[in-house]
Amino acid sequence: MSQRKASGEPGRATIRDVARRAGVSVASVSRVLSGNYPVSDELRRRVLKVVRDLDYVTNAHARSLAGGGTPTVAVLINDITGAAFTHVAKGVESAASLRGWLTLVGTTGDDPERELALLNLMRQQGVAAVILLGGAYDHDEYQLRMARFARSLDAADSHLVLVGRPPLEGEVPATTVDYDNEGGAYAMASHLLSAGHRRVLVLPGHSELTTAQGRLKGARRAFEAYGVPFDAGLVRHGYYEYEHGYEAVEESLRQKQSFTAVLAGTDVVAAGAARALRAAGLRVPEDVSVVGYDDIPLASQLTPQLTTVHVPYEEMGRAALRAVADRREGGGRRRGGDAGHLVLGTHVVVRQSVRPPVQ
């Protein structure tokens, strides 16, 4: 129950109530909530605390009549059911709601034409930013298309933010919020190698996806660092789906390939791989170790619990929203130029799915 309701004050809290409780002017509250003007961190914290305490809801209609309007960010995601990047969207939404901003979510279905249509629609709607989630396909057409999107949004006083994908080449008005993808794979492969594994089935993802390329590169680098030959014949590419993990392991076993561990590109792929091993009468980790990547809730729900790479997905979402807000509040809506590249760290979460190989 809000403090306002607890104190017996009738009706819904107004912006004047927020200003009175925070000890600031109505204009100051409006600036904090709109995100259109630079304000101090102390003022923002004070006002947002009162907003939460009073359960204040911004009257978006009244603000639009006054010529303001609630800042809105659009989050575009390939598949809204994808477990990892829904946590990024959650981070964006939680950071946006603290500022009184709105969040829209759209799905592209891995269709470049739909992606283009949604970006154009969001530009026409005057959103503060478009946040694109997930890996990208590594080819020149992608670079050109994204650069065109970024400049189009910039010309409309909006901004493009890429999350979980590499930065664009050259001076492009876009912000990138990424994570140490290659480093996480290097650390996980090193964990398997230090446990004594030498024959590792690697399921990094689709061969043209930048995410998969980074994870495969990190794994190969670990083998090189340990002086262990890397068998490219034990690499199987495919989409980040449960079925790929199952089918890749099933096919490898059918071809009588020798491996003592599976390094999966995602936790979902790892779950499919573990299921295929059990179907073949093999135990995890007694017979074959299995590791994943992402550290979504599924990883700790599997039996045995999955050793995996933790990616700070929610923090990536919050960082993406902060980048947009800082850009708007720090001297207004700056136009043009590379807007920066933030990389967050990853680390291995050791659970129960790895053991030294059977001698």
C-alpha positions in Angstrom: 0.0 0.0 0.0 1.4 3.5 -0.9 2.2 6.0 1.8 -0.5 8.3 0.4 -3.2 5.7 0.9 -1.9 4.7 4.2 -2.1 8.3 5.4 -5.7 8.5 4.5 -5.4 11.0 1.7 -8.2 10.5 -0.8 -8.0 10.1 -4.5 -5.1 9.5 -6.9 -1.8 11.3 -6.3 -1.2 14.3 -8.6 2.1 15.9 -9.8 1.6 18.6 -7.2 1.4 16.0 -4.5 4.7 14.6 -5.7 6.3 18.0 -5.8 5.1 18.9 -2.3 6.3 15.7 -0.8 9.7 15.9 -2.6 10.1 19.6 -1.7 10.6 20.7 -5.3 8.7 22.6 -7.9 6.1 21.0 -10.2 8.4 21.9 -13.1 11.3 19.9 -11.5 9.1 16.9 -11.2 8.0 17.2 -14.8 11.6 17.4 -16.0 12.5 14.3 -14.1 9.6 12.3 -15.5 9.9 13.6 -19.0 13.6 12.9 -19.4 13.9 15.8 -21.8 16.0 18.0 -19.5 19.2 17.5 -17.6 18.6 17.1 -13.8 20.9 16.1 -11.0 21.1 12.5 -9.8 20.1 13.6 -6.3 17.0 15.3 -7.6 16.1 12.3 -9.8 16.4 9.9 -6.9 14.4 12.1 -4.6 11.5 12.6 -7.1 11.4 8.9 -8.2 11.3 7.7 -4.6 8.2 9.9 -3.9 6.7 8.7 -7.2 7.0 5.1 -5.9 5.8 6.0 -2.4 2.7 7.8 -3.7 2.0 5.3 -6.4 1.9 8.2 -8.8 0.8 7.5 -12.4 1.7 10.0 -15.1 -1.2 11.4 -17.0 0.1 10.8 -20.4 -2.9 12.4 -22.1 -2.6 15.6 -20.2 1.1 15.8 -20.9 0.6 15.3 -24.7 -2.0 18.1 -24.7 0.6 20.3 -23.0 3.0 19.5 -25.8 5.2 17.1 -23.8 4.4 13.5 -24.2 5.8 10.5 -22.4 9.2 9.3 -23.8 8.8 5.9 -25.3 11.4 3.3 -26.2 10.8 0.5 -28.6 12.4 -2.9 -28.0 12.7 -5.1 -31.1 13.4 -8.8 -30.5 13.7 -11.7 -32.9 11.5 -14.1 -30.8 9.7 -12.9 -27.6 9.7 -16.5 -26.3 13.5 -16.6 -26.4 14.5 -17.1 -22.7 17.7 -15.0 -22.7 16.7 -11.7 -24.3 13.4 -11.5 -22.6 15.5 -10.7 -19.6 17.1 -7.8 -21.5 13.6 -6.5 -22.3 12.8 -6.8 -18.6 15.8 -4.7 -17.7 14.8 -2.0 -20.3 11.3 -1.9 -19.0 12.2 -1.7 -15.3 14.7 1.2 -16.0 12.2 2.9 -18.2 9.3 2.7 -15.7 11.5 4.3 -13.0 11.7 7.3 -15.2 8.1 7.4 -16.1 8.8 6.2 -19.7 6.9 3.7 -21.8 8.2 0.6 -23.4 6.9 -1.0 -26.6 8.0 -4.5 -27.6 7.9 -5.8 -31.1 9.1 -9.1 -32.7 10.9 -9.3 -36.0 10.8 -13.1 -36.6 14.3 -12.9 -38.0 12.8 -11.1 -41.0 14.9 -8.1 -42.3 11.8 -6.7 -44.0 9.7 -6.8 -40.9 12.6 -5.3 -39.0 12.8 -2.4 -41.4 9.0 -1.9 -41.3 9.0 -1.8 -37.5 12.0 0.6 -37.4 10.2 2.9 -39.8 7.0 2.7 -37.8 8.8 3.5 -34.5 10.5 6.4 -36.2 7.2 7.8 -37.3 5.8 7.4 -33.8 8.6 9.6 -32.5 10.1 7.1 -30.0 13.1 8.2 -28.0 15.1 5.1 -29.1 14.8 1.8 -30.8 16.7 -1.0 -29.0 17.5 -4.0 -31.1 18.2 -7.2 -29.2 20.2 -10.3 -30.1 23.0 -11.4 -32.4 23.3 -10.3 -36.0 24.2 -12.1 -39.2 27.8 -11.3 -40.3 27.6 -9.8 -43.7 28.0 -6.4 -45.5 24.3 -6.0 -46.1 23.6 -6.1 -42.4 26.2 -3.3 -41.8 24.7 -1.1 -44.5 21.1 -1.7 -43.4 21.9 -0.9 -39.7 23.9 2.2 -40.6 20.9 3.4 -42.7 18.5 2.7 -39.8 20.8 4.6 -37.3 21.1 7.7 -39.5 17.3 7.7 -40.2 16.5 7.5 -36.5 19.1 10.2 -35.7 17.6 12.5 -38.2 14.3 12.1 -36.5 15.8 12.9 -33.0 15.6 9.3 -32.1 18.5 6.8 -31.5 19.5 3.3 -32.3 20.8 1.0 -29.5 22.2 -2.4 -30.4 22.2 -4.9 -27.5 24.1 -8.2 -27.6 25.6 -7.7 -31.0 28.9 -6.1 -32.3 29.1 -2.3 -32.9 28.7 -0.9 -36.4 31.7 0.1 -38.4 32.6 3.7 -38.9 31.0 6.8 -37.5 27.5 5.7 -37.1 25.1 7.4 -34.6 24.3 4.2 -32.6 25.1 2.9 -29.1 26.2 -0.7 -28.5 25.7 -2.5 -25.2 27.4 -5.9 -25.5 28.9 -8.6 -23.2 32.2 -10.4 -23.3 30.9 -13.2 -25.5 34.2 -14.6 -26.6 35.7 -14.3 -23.1 32.8 -16.3 -21.6 33.3 -19.2 -24.1 37.1 -19.1 -23.5 36.4 -19.4 -19.7 33.9 -22.2 -20.2 36.2 -24.2 -22.5 39.1 -23.7 -20.1 36.9 -25.1 -17.3 36.3 -28.3 -19.3 40.0 -28.6 -20.3 41.1 -28.1 -16.7 38.8 -30.9 -15.7 40.7 -33.2 -18.1 38.4 -33.1 -21.2 40.1 -33.2 -24.6 37.3 -34.4 -26.9 34.5 -31.8 -26.7 31.5 -31.6 -28.9 31.0 -27.9 -29.6 27.5 -26.5 -30.5 28.2 -22.8 -30.9 25.1 -21.7 -32.9 24.4 -20.7 -36.5 27.7 -20.3 -38.4 26.7 -16.8 -39.8 25.6 -15.5 -36.4 28.0 -13.1 -34.7 27.2 -14.6 -31.3 28.1 -18.1 -32.5 31.3 -16.9 -34.2 32.4 -15.3 -30.9 31.6 -18.4 -28.9 33.5 -20.7 -31.3 36.4 -18.4 -31.4 36.6 -18.3 -27.6 36.5 -22.1 -27.4 39.2 -22.5 -30.0 41.4 -20.0 -28.2 41.2 -22.0 -25.0 42.3 -25.2 -26.7 45.2 -23.3 -28.2 46.2 -21.8 -24.8 46.1 -25.4 -23.3 48.1 -26.8 -26.1 45.3 -29.2 -27.0 44.4 -29.9 -30.7 41.0 -28.6 -31.6 38.9 -31.1 -33.7 36.8 -29.1 -36.1 34.9 -32.3 -36.8 33.4 -32.0 -33.4 31.7 -28.6 -34.2 28.1 -28.8 -35.2 26.3 -25.6 -36.2 22.5 -24.9 -35.8 20.0 -22.6 -34.3 19.8 -21.9 -30.6 16.9 -24.4 -30.1 16.4 -27.5 -27.9 15.9 -29.6 -31.0 19.3 -28.6 -32.3 21.0 -29.8 -29.1 19.2 -33.1 -29.2 19.7 -33.8 -32.9 23.4 -32.8 -32.9 24.2 -35.2 -30.0 22.1 -37.9 -31.5 23.9 -37.6 -34.9 27.3 -37.5 -33.3 26.6 -40.7 -31.3 25.1 -42.4 -34.5 28.4 -41.5 -36.3 30.3 -43.0 -33.3 32.2 -39.8 -32.7 34.2 -39.9 -29.5 33.6 -37.0 -27.0 33.5 -36.7 -23.2 31.9 -33.3 -23.0 29.4 -31.1 -24.8 29.9 -27.3 -24.9 26.5 -25.9 -25.9 26.0 -22.4 -27.2 23.0 -21.8 -25.0 21.4 -23.4 -21.9 18.4 -24.4 -24.1 20.7 -26.2 -26.5 22.5 -27.8 -23.5 19.1 -29.1 -22.2 18.4 -30.8 -25.6 21.9 -32.3 -25.6 21.5 -33.7 -22.1 18.1 -35.3 -23.1 19.7 -37.0 -26.1 22.5 -38.4 -24.0 20.0 -39.8 -21.5 18.0 -41.3 -24.4 21.2 -43.1 -25.5 21.7 -44.5 -22.0 24.4 -42.1 -21.0 24.5 -40.2 -17.7 25.3 -36.6 -17.1 27.9 -35.9 -15.8 29.1 -39.4 -15.0 29.6 -40.4 -18.6 29.5 -37.1 -20.5 29.8 -33.6 -19.1 27.5 -30.9 -20.5 27.8 -27.1 -20.1 25.7 -24.2 -21.4 25.8 -20.5 -21.9 23.4 -17.7 -20.7 22.5 -18.8 -17.1 18.8 -18.4 -17.6 16.6 -19.9 -14.8 16.4 -23.2 -16.7 20.1 -23.8 -15.9 19.4 -24.2 -12.2 16.2 -26.2 -12.8 17.7 -29.0 -14.8 18.9 -32.3 -13.2 21.8 -32.1 -12.7 22.0 -28.3 -12.4 23.9 -26.9 -15.4 27.3 -25.4 -15.3 27.1 -22.4 -17.6 28.3 -18.9 -18.4 26.4 -16.1 -16.7 25.5 -13.2 -19.0 24.1 -10.0 -17.2 21.1 -9.7 -19.5 18.9 -7.6 -17.2 21.8 -5.2 -16.6 22.4 -4.9 -20.3 18.8 -3.8 -20.7 19.1 -1.2 -17.9 22.4 0.0 -19.4 20.7 0.4 -22.8 18.0 2.5 -21.3 20.4 4.6 -19.3 22.4 5.3 -22.4 19.3 6.7 -24.1 18.4 8.7 -21.0 21.9 10.1 -20.6 22.0 11.0 -24.2 18.7 13.0 -23.9 19.5 14.6 -20.6 23.2 15.3 -21.0 23.0 18.5 -23.1 19.8 17.5 -25.0 19.4 15.1 -27.9 22.9 15.0 -29.4 23.0 14.2 -33.1 25.5 12.2 -35.2 28.7 10.4 -34.4 29.5 7.0 -32.8 27.7 7.1 -29.5 29.8 4.5 -27.7 30.4 0.8 -27.0 29.8 -0.6 -23.5 30.9 -4.2 -22.8 29.8 -6.0 -19.7 31.6 -9.0 -18.1 30.7 -12.7 -18.1 31.7 -15.5 -15.8 31.4 -19.3 -15.3 28.8 -20.5 -12.9 29.9 -23.9 -11.6 27.1 -26.3 -10.8 26.8 -30.1 -11.1 27.1 -31.0 -14.8 30.9 -31.4 -15.1 33.2 -34.2 -13.9 36.6 -35.4 -15.1 36.3 -37.8 -18.0 36.1 -41.5 -17.4 39.6 -43.0 -17.9 
